[in-house]
Amino acid sequence: MTNVSDDSMGEGLSHLLTESELAEQQSARGDVPGTPSWPIVSPTALSEPVPPPVGLNWAQVSDRTGIELRILEHDGSIVLAGEYVPAPGFVIDPATFLARSARIGARVLYHSYFIGELTASEFGLALSVDPDPGSVLNAVVRTASAPVIGLFQDSADAERARRQVMEGSVGYGVSVQQGSLGTELRVARTENAGRVATVIACHHGAVISVGGESL
């Protein structure tokens, strides 16, 4: 039988207590950069692929607004024409990158980026607000639909997006193909095109086509 000294037991207990305290501190920080639900930044982050400079992608928003790309990819959403915003927040025009506030359930008239109020408040995001967003009463707009095509510079990112679409059952007829501009993720059918677009964008992809329309 192996004897364990009091000193060894004391050191082990101290180690466990330290780990417990660190876990509590990390848990208390919530869902913020650096915690388990956030992507871990690798030492080669600066050399990792970024979204292609086409279609709808978060790199363009980051460049124009100064908001950190990881925040946008983690908390942002793509809301396509005819869809409704998922929460109170800000709709960002993909042409001007100006924002307008939107209540939950507000319908967008064109493909847009979306940042929730909670995210904007938590991270102190500064958005340039459109001084005259205008309004269209009783607008008729066709809801965007499948197929949805995303473009990736890294095939590994495309594969991760494919798995998330499949595991979340948000798209069907999902395939990864090599195209002339890079790796393409093609989703033939979906009941929520905006959700598929959001998955593509959050994995460093660019949404380049929705419902047969090039973006």
C-alpha positions in Angstrom: 0.0 0.0 0.0 1.3 3.4 -0.9 1.4 6.0 1.9 0.4 9.5 1.1 1.9 12.2 3.3 0.0 15.1 4.9 2.1 17.5 2.9 1.1 15.8 -0.4 -2.5 15.7 0.5 -2.3 19.4 1.4 -0.7 20.3 -1.9 -3.3 18.3 -3.8 -6.2 20.0 -2.0 -4.6 23.4 -2.5 -4.3 22.7 -6.3 -8.0 21.6 -6.5 -9.1 24.7 -4.7 -7.1 26.9 -7.0 -8.6 25.2 -10.1 -12.1 25.6 -8.6 -11.5 29.4 -8.0 -10.3 29.9 -11.6 -13.3 28.0 -13.0 -15.6 30.2 -10.9 -13.9 33.3 -12.1 -14.1 32.2 -15.7 -17.8 31.2 -15.4 -18.6 34.6 -13.8 -17.2 36.4 -16.8 -20.0 35.0 -19.0 -20.1 34.7 -22.7 -17.3 37.1 -23.6 -14.0 36.8 -25.6 -11.7 34.4 -23.8 -14.4 32.2 -22.3 -15.1 28.6 -23.6 -17.9 29.5 -25.9 -15.7 31.9 -27.9 -13.3 30.8 -30.5 -9.7 30.4 -29.2 -7.3 32.7 -31.0 -4.4 30.7 -32.3 -0.8 32.0 -32.5 -1.2 32.1 -36.3 -4.4 34.1 -36.1 -3.0 37.0 -38.2 -2.1 34.6 -41.0 -5.4 32.7 -41.0 -7.8 33.0 -43.9 -10.3 35.9 -43.7 -13.6 36.0 -45.6 -13.4 36.6 -49.3 -14.0 40.3 -50.2 -17.3 39.6 -52.0 -21.0 39.1 -51.0 -22.1 39.4 -47.4 -19.3 38.9 -45.0 -18.3 40.2 -41.6 -14.8 41.3 -42.6 -16.3 44.2 -44.6 -18.4 45.3 -41.6 -15.3 45.1 -39.4 -13.2 47.1 -41.8 -15.9 49.9 -42.2 -17.0 50.1 -38.5 -13.9 49.1 -36.6 -15.8 46.5 -34.6 -13.7 43.4 -33.9 -14.3 40.6 -36.4 -14.6 37.9 -33.7 -17.5 39.8 -32.0 -19.3 40.2 -35.3 -18.9 36.5 -36.3 -19.9 35.3 -32.8 -22.9 37.6 -32.1 -24.0 39.0 -35.5 -26.7 37.7 -37.8 -27.4 37.9 -41.5 -31.1 38.9 -42.0 -32.2 38.5 -45.6 -34.9 40.4 -47.5 -38.3 39.6 -46.2 -37.2 38.1 -42.9 -37.7 39.5 -39.4 -35.0 40.7 -37.0 -34.6 38.2 -34.1 -34.3 40.7 -31.3 -34.2 44.5 -30.6 -31.1 45.9 -32.2 -29.5 47.5 -35.2 -29.8 46.7 -38.9 -26.7 47.6 -40.9 -27.0 48.5 -44.6 -24.5 46.4 -46.6 -24.0 49.3 -49.0 -23.5 52.3 -46.7 -22.7 50.4 -43.4 -25.0 52.9 -41.6 -27.2 51.5 -38.9 -30.8 52.0 -38.0 -32.6 50.7 -34.9 -35.1 48.0 -35.2 -37.7 46.4 -32.9 -38.1 42.7 -32.6 -40.2 41.4 -35.4 -39.4 44.3 -37.7 -39.2 43.1 -41.3 -36.2 44.0 -43.4 -36.6 45.1 -47.1 -33.1 44.1 -48.2 -30.3 41.8 -47.2 -28.8 43.2 -44.1 -26.4 42.7 -41.2 -27.8 42.7 -37.7 -26.3 43.4 -34.3 -28.5 43.0 -31.2 -28.9 45.7 -28.6 -27.4 43.5 -25.8 -24.2 42.9 -27.9 -23.9 46.6 -28.8 -24.3 47.6 -25.1 -22.0 44.8 -23.6 -19.1 45.6 -25.9 -19.7 49.4 -26.2 -20.0 49.2 -30.0 -20.0 52.5 -31.8 -22.3 52.4 -34.9 -22.8 55.2 -37.4 -26.5 55.8 -37.5 -28.3 56.6 -40.7 -29.7 60.1 -40.2 -32.6 59.5 -42.6 -33.4 55.8 -42.9 -36.8 56.5 -44.5 -39.8 54.3 -44.2 -41.9 52.3 -46.6 -45.5 51.6 -45.6 -47.1 48.3 -46.5 -44.0 47.4 -48.6 -44.3 44.2 -50.6 -41.0 42.2 -50.6 -40.3 38.6 -51.6 -38.8 36.6 -48.8 -35.3 35.3 -49.7 -35.1 31.6 -50.2 -32.8 28.7 -51.1 -30.5 27.8 -52.7 -27.8 29.6 -50.6 -24.2 29.6 -51.7 -21.3 30.6 -49.5 -17.6 31.1 -50.6 -14.6 30.3 -48.4 -10.9 30.8 -48.8 -10.2 27.8 -46.5 -11.9 24.4 -47.1 -11.7 23.6 -43.4 -13.9 26.6 -42.7 -16.4 25.4 -45.3 -16.5 21.9 -43.8 -17.1 23.4 -40.3 -20.0 25.4 -41.7 -21.4 22.4 -43.5 -21.4 20.3 -40.3 -23.2 23.1 -38.4 -25.9 23.4 -41.1 -26.4 19.7 -41.1 -26.3 19.2 -37.3 -28.7 22.1 -36.8 -31.0 20.8 -39.5 -31.3 24.3 -41.0 -30.5 23.2 -44.5 -30.7 20.2 -46.8 -28.9 19.0 -49.9 -25.7 20.5 -48.4 -22.4 20.0 -50.3 -18.9 21.4 -50.4 -17.5 22.0 -53.9 -14.4 23.6 -55.3 -15.2 26.6 -57.5 -13.2 29.1 -59.5 -13.0 31.6 -56.7 -12.5 29.2 -53.8 -14.4 26.5 -51.8 -18.1 26.8 -52.1 -20.7 25.6 -49.6 -24.0 25.0 -51.4 -27.3 24.5 -49.6 -30.1 23.4 -51.9 -33.1 23.7 -49.6 -33.8 25.5 -46.4 -36.8 27.0 -44.5 -34.5 29.7 -43.0 -32.1 31.1 -45.5 -31.0 33.8 -43.1 -29.9 31.3 -40.6 -27.9 29.4 -43.2 -26.3 32.7 -44.3 -25.5 33.5 -40.7 -23.7 30.1 -40.3 -21.7 30.8 -43.4 -20.6 34.2 -42.3 -19.7 33.1 -38.8 -17.2 30.6 -40.2 -15.2 33.2 -42.2 -17.4 32.7 -45.3 -19.0 35.1 -47.6 -22.7 34.7 -48.8 -22.5 35.1 -52.6 -25.9 33.9 -53.8 -29.4 33.5 -52.4 -32.3 32.2 -54.3 -30.3 32.2 -57.5 -29.5 35.9 -57.1 -25.8 36.9 -56.9 -24.9 39.3 -54.1 
